[in-house]
Amino acid sequence: MEEEKGAVNPVKEITQPFIDLFHAPRALWVINVSNFLEGLVYFGILTLLVIFLNDYVKLNDVQAGKMVGYLTAGITLAMLFLGGLADRWGVKKALAVALIFMLAGRLLLIEPYVAKSLGGWLSGIGGTISGSGGMYSPLFWITCAGLLLIVIGYGTYQPALYAGVKRYTDENTASMGYAMLYAVMNLGGFIPALLSPPIRQSYGIIGVFEVYALLTLVGLLVVWIMMPKEKKFAPREESKSSESGVALINERSNWLSVNGVIRWLREHPLADGRFTFFIFILIPVQTLFAHNWLTLPPYVDRAYSGIVAQNMEFFVNINPLLIFILTPLVAAITRKADVYKMMIAGTFVMALPTFFLALGPNIFSLFAYIFLMSIGEAMWQPRFLQFVAEIAPEGKTGAYMGIAQFPWFLTKFVTSLYSGWFLTHYCPRNGPQHTETMWLIYGMTAMVTPLFLLIFGSWARKSIRAGEKCSEAAESAADDRAVQDGETEKFVP
């Protein structure tokens, strides 16, 4: 009996998480459908945005890179301020409001060109704007307004997704739930590889953006119609006890006092030096994510020719398809693996293949880079997001996700400041190219992350272990409250 009890079925270890996820609540599946559509639209636009800003808004490489950086970094910054809306509004309302903002922003991107095609809608503004361009032109400011609305929307949207996964999963489905969320987003990010090239060749980038705006509307309708109404839980059952009630009142009434500010600073996640090191040391390897839309699309478009350049979106977006396939499998196989060891191995595998591109433009080097980088990403990225979400106190998941994204904000912003310069000097549209040097520098930068994670491992791991213990304690306490208060039905499909 003891041998049977201790025996491990490897097939069951891999398949059981998928079986558990299959029986998850309908709301979780709606979240993933919305996430799939938004991944399609967001990454589809991002792939073409530098080229769109070059060809339509008439910005140079440096200016276009900065604009894309403002968008992507702005989204992460917006999470710091808007991440907690899902905790206050509920997941459904937060997702719907976010999609409304993103729809409005994407319509603004195409409005001048649609206006011109309709014969000067809005008093001929389209005809005037579409013929202008450059920094600070009317077309530039309309584009800025559209990007700003997208920033606000996406800054609310992504934290709401993770808050929804935490709410609609249990201890059996949580690991796979977070992995599937990440994988489904990447599956959506691959679809533009097939959808975008034929539309772009027939109707231009504006035609592609029109399709993406329509899909945003579809995503909004999916959330509003199919997402079940959220149950109103008793406002923090802990407040039934006088002790927790007093603590809640003190927290709300004294947070601006000196003691309140000091307490807030002490309890802030960034007050933990090890946790701060852990999230900020990821910046060097995360620059490769930013280069996926800042550098890789124009690099493939300019350094390659023939079928590769004509189908640039396909080659650039192979990574999301690989992530969709690899992430759930890696999560199932490594769900019991040490988080920190996975971070070291994953970031190393992700950074190393950048040196393949330093060998020069070659389709085999390009495929090797994308494939190996995707394996590394699948090893560490979902585990990091799960770790952050699960150590967050109850009711603060969105806020914690926003805080944890701050280094990602710095990554996208800083990378956008120099990516255009590197393109101009090492991969110009016209003239001699030296792309080998560009990718060699980028590879050396990315390798800083696994190197420092390894060097400071014994010190940093203490924080990770403490976080895992806190997460386990929080889950145990939440389960006890659910049993006492009869809330276990929230996990029932």
N, C-alpha and C positions, 0 to 999 in steps of 0.2 A: 504493500500500500504506500509506503513511504517513497519507494522508487517511482511509482506512478505519480504521486503528488509532486515530486521534484522534477519529473521529466518535462522537457520543453519541446513543444511541437513547433518547428520553425515555420511551417506553412501557416499554422494558425496565428503565430506571432505577426505575420505579415498581413494576412487576410482579415483578421478580427477587427482592426481599426476601420477598415473599409465597410465591414458589416455594421459596426456600431454607427458609423456616419450615415449609412443608408436609412437608418431608423430615426435620424434626427428630425426635429420639428420642421414644419413647412416653412416657417419664417427663415430658417437657415438656408434653405434652398432658394428662396426668393432673393436673399442677400447675395448668394453666389451668382444667380442669373443677372442681377443688376451689376455686380462686380465684373462679370464677363463682358457685358455690353460697354461698361465704362472703360475697362481695360482696352477694348478694341478702339474706342474713340480717342481716348487720351493718348495712347502710344501711337496711334495712327497719325494724329495731328503732330505729335512731338517729332516723329520721324521726318516729317516734311517741313517743320517750322523754320529751320534755318534757311532752307532753300526758298520757302515762301517769303521770308523777310528779305532775302537777296533779290529775288526776281520780281516781286510784286510791290513790296514796300520800299525797295531800292536802298537797302542798308548794306554796308560792306560786312566782311566777315567778323571783324571785331564788334561792330555795333549789333549785328544779328546774334552773335554769341552772348553778348550781355543781355539782350532782350530775352532770350530763352532762359538764361540764368535767372533773370528777375522773375520769370514765370515759375520755374521749378523751385527756386529757393523761396519765393514768396509763398508758395503752397505750404512748404514746411513751416515757415514762420507763422502763417495763418493758423496752423494746427496748435501752436502755443496758446493762441487766444480763443480759438473756436473749438478746440478739441473736446471741451467739456459740455458742449451743447447737447450731445446725444444723451448725456447723463441727466440733463434737466428736461429736455423735450421728449425723450423717447427716441428709439432707433428709427421708426418709420417716418416721423415728422422731420427729423434731422436729415435723413436721406432725401426726402422729397424736396425740402427747401434747398439743399445743396445742388440737386439736379436742375432746379429752376434757374439758379444763378449760372450754372455751367451752360445751360441751353441758351440763355440770353447772351452770354459772352461769345459763344460760338457763332451765333447769328450775327453779332457785330463784326466778327472777322470777315464774313462774306457779304455783309450788307452793301458796301459800296459797289461791288461787282455785280451783285444781283440787281441793284438799283439801276445800274447802267444798262443791263440786259433787258430790263422792263421799261426802258424808255425814259429814264430820269425820274424815278420814284423819289419822293421826299423833295420835291421842288428842284430836281436836277442835281442834287448833291452828289449822286453817284457818278454822273458824267464828269463832274469837276474833280472829285477826289481820286477816281481811278486813273486819271491822267497825271497825277502828281506823285510825289514820293520823296523819300529821304527823311533824315532826322528832323523832327519838329514840324513836319508837314501835316495837313489835315488828316491824311490817310494814316500817318504815324500815330496821331492822338486817338483816332477811332480804334486802331489796333491795340493801343495801350488800354483803352477802356474795356475792350473785349477780354484781354488777358487778365485784367484786374478782376472782372466778374468770375472768370474761371478760377482764379486764385482763391477767392472767397468761398466759392462753391466746393472746390476740392479740399480746402482746408477744413471744411465741415464734414465732407463725405468720408474720407478715409478713416478718421478716428471713429466715426459712427459704425463703420463696417466691423472694426475690431471689438467695439463695445457690443455689437449684435452677436458676434461669435461667442464672446464670453457669456452673454446672457442665455443663449440658446444651445449651449453645449454643457456636458457634464464631464466628470473625470475620465470617462471612457472615450469621449469624442473630442475633447479639447485639443489634443495634440494634432489629430488629423484635421480638425476643423480649421485651425490656423494654417496648416500646410495647404489644405484645399483652397482656402481663400487666396493665398499667394499664388498657387498653381493656376486657378481659374482666371485670375487677373492676367497672368502671363499667356494663357491660352487665348484670351481676347486680344492680347497684344500681338499675337502671331497672325491673326486673321487679316490685318492690313497687308501682310506680305502677299496674299492672294487677291484681296479685294482692290487694293489701291492701284497697282500698275496699269491694268486695263482702263480704269476710269481716268487716271491721270493722263494717259496717252491719248484718250479721246476727248476729255473735257477739261484737262488741266487740273492744277491743284485746287482751284476753287470748286470744281465739280466734286472732288473728293471730300472737301470740307462740307459741302452741302449734304452729302450722304451721311457724314458724321453728325451733323446737326439733327437730321431726321432720326438717327439711332439714339441720340440723347433723349429725344422726346419719347421714343419707345421705352427706354429705360425708366423714365419718369412714370409712365403709365403702368409699367410692371410693378413698381414699388407701391404706387398709390392704390392700385386695384387688387393686387394679389397678396400684399403684405397684411397678415392678420392684425387685428386691433390688439394693442398691447394691454396686458392686464395691469391694473393699478394695484401695485403692492402697497401694503400699509407703510406709511412714510417712516421707513427705518425703524423696524420693530424694536431695535435696541432702545429707542426713546421711551419705551414703556417703563423702563427702570428709571428711578429718580437720578441715579448716578450718571447714566449716559445722557439723560435729558439736560442735566446741568452742564455737562461737558459740551453738548451741542449748542446750548444758548451762549455759553462763554465763547465758543469758537466763532459764532456769528457776530456777536456784539463787540468783541475785543480784538478782532483781527487787525485793526488799524492802530492799536495801541503799541507802545514800545515792546512790551512783553509779547504781544501777539505777533509782531513782526519778527522778533527774535525766535519765537517758537516756530514760525513758518520757515525761517531760514534753516533752523536746525533739522526740521522734518523734511526739508526739500531733498529729493533724490540726489541732486548735484552736490549736496553737503557731504555725501559719502565719496571720499577721494578715490576709492577703488572702483566704484560704479562709474564715476566720472571718467576715470582713465579708460575703463572698459568701453564706453560708448564713443569717446573722442579718438581713441587710437584706431578706430575703424575708418576714419576719414581717408587716409591714403588709398586703401583698397576700394573705397566707395567712389573715388574719382573715376574708376572704370565704368560705373553705372552712368555717370554724367557724360562720359565720352561716347556712350552708346547713342546719344541723340545730339550732342554738341559736335563730335568729331567724326564718328563712324559713317553717318550718311554722306556728308560732303567728301569724306575720304574715298569711299567706294565710288561715288559719282565722278570724282575727278581722277583718281589714280588707276581706275580700271576702265575697260572699254567693252564694247560689244554687249553680250547678253547680261553680263554682270552689272554694268552701269544702267542698262535699260530696265532691269528688274532689281534695282537697288533696294527697294522695300523688302523684297523676299530675303535677300542675303543679310540685311541688317536685322530682320525680325525672326531669324531662326532661333535666336536665344529664347524668346518667350515660349515657343513650342517645346523646346527641350526642357525648360523649367516646368512646364505643365506636366510633362511625362515623368521627369526625374524627381520632382519635389515630393509627391506623395509616397513614392517608392523609398526614397532616402529617409523620409520621416518615419515610415513604418519599420524600416530595418534598423534605424539608429535612435528610435524614440527613448531607449534606456541608456544611450551613450552619454558620456560626460559632456556637458555643454561647452566647457572651456576647451577641451581637446578638439571638439568639433569646430570651434571657432578658429583654432590654429590651423588645423588641416584644411578646412574649407577656404579660408582666406589665402593660404599658400597655393592651393590648386587653382584658385581664381586669378591670382596675380601672375603666376609663372608663365602661362601661355601668351602673355602680352609680348614676350620676347620673340615669339614666332613672327609677329608683324614687323619686328625690327629686321627681319631678313629681306624685306621688300615686298611690293605688291604681288601676291601670288594666291591663286584661288585655294590651293591646298593649305597654305599658311592661314588664310582667312577662316576656312572651315575648322582647322585645328584650334585656333584661338577661340572661336565661338563655342565649340563643343566642350573643351576643357574648362573654359571660364564658366559655362553653364553648370557643369558638375560642381565646381567649387561654390557657386552661388547657392545651389540647391542644398549643399551641405550645411551652410552656416546662416543664411539670411532668415529663413522661417524660424529657426531655433532662437535667434535673437529677438524677433518680434514676439514669440510666445513667452519668452522669459520676461520681457518688459511688461506684457499685458497681465501675466499671472502674479507678479509681485505687487501689482497696483492694488491699493486698498479698495474694498467694495464701494462701488459708486463713483470711482475716480479713474476708471480705465481710460476713457477718452483723454482726460487731462494728462495722465502719465504717458500715453502714446505720443501726445504732442510734445512733452518735455524730452522724451527720448529721441525725437526727430530733430532736435536742435542741431546736433553735429551734422546731420544730413543737410540741413539748411546751409551751414557753412560750406559743406562740400560742393553743393550745386552752385552756390554764389561764387566762391573762390575759383572753381574750375572754369566757370563762364568768363572770368576776367582774363584768363590767359589762353583759352582754347582757340579763340579767333586769331590771336597773334601767331600761334603755332601753325594754324592752317595757312595764314598769309605767307609765312616764311618757309614752311616745309612742305605744304601741299596746296599751292595756289591754283586757281582755275586755269591760268595761263602762265607758262614759264617753267623753268626747271624745278623739279620736286625732289625732296630729300626726306621722304616719309620714314625711312629707317631710323633716322636720328630722333624724330618725334616720338615714335613708339618705344624706342629704347629708354628715353627719359620717362615716359609714362609707366613703363614696366618697373623701373628702379623705384619710382615713387610708390607704386602699389605694394612692393615687397616690404616696405617699412612696417606694415601692419602685422603680418605673421611673425616677423622678426622680433618686434617689441612685445607681442603677446607671449612669445616663447621666453624672452629674457625676463619679463616681469611676471611670469606665470604663478610662481609660488606666492607672491604677494597679492596679486589680483584675484586668485581663485578663492580667497577667503570671503570676499564679497559675494561671489557667485553661490558658494555653499550656503551663506547666510540667507541669500535671496530665495534659494530653493526651499530652505526650511521655513521661511516666512510664508512662502506660497503654499506649502503643505499645511501649515497651521491655519492659514486663512481658509483653505478649501475645507478642512475638517470642521472649522467653526461654522462655515456657511452650510455644510451638510447637516450639522446639528440643528441649526436654526430652521432649515427647511423641513426637517422631520417634525420639530416641535410646532411649527406654524402651519404645517400642511401645504407647503409650497412646492412639493416635489412634482406636481403636475406640470410645472413649466417646462419640463424636459420631455413631456409626452407629445408625440406627433399629433 
